[in-house]
Amino acid sequence: MLGIATRVQEIRARATTLARLQLELVTLELKRKGKALAIAAALAIVALVVVLYGIGFIFAAIAAGIAEALPLWAALLIVALLLFLTAAVLLYLAMRSARKAAPARPVEAVEEAQKTVQEIRDA
């Protein structure tokens, strides 16, 4: 009888440890995906700011083109195009970072839990 109680306590301790490890896996996975989403959001915000600057430069180029000769507005237009190119690169990086976070649910932890349940059933 004493042996059964000891085995039950061992099983309970192992199940508790297993549950704790599963929770830790979920936490780590969600932290990693949250970080990727935060990077994507930051890059998208920076890209939006760069686009706003680009729009400002386009308006400055139009005003300079009306008021001045070709070289000034052409220079401003080139700067605006470079800003838009920068925004495009930042948006690309943001999209790539966002793809790393998808899907938002902890896939690895769920798969590991399913494998554990299957192993327990098979045992």
Secondary structure as GFF3:
##gff-version 3
##sequence-region A 1 123
A	DSSP	alpha_helix	2	67	.	.	.	ID=ss1
A	DSSP	alpha_helix	70	101	.	.	.	ID=ss2
A	DSSP	alpha_helix	107	122	.	.	.	ID=ss3
###
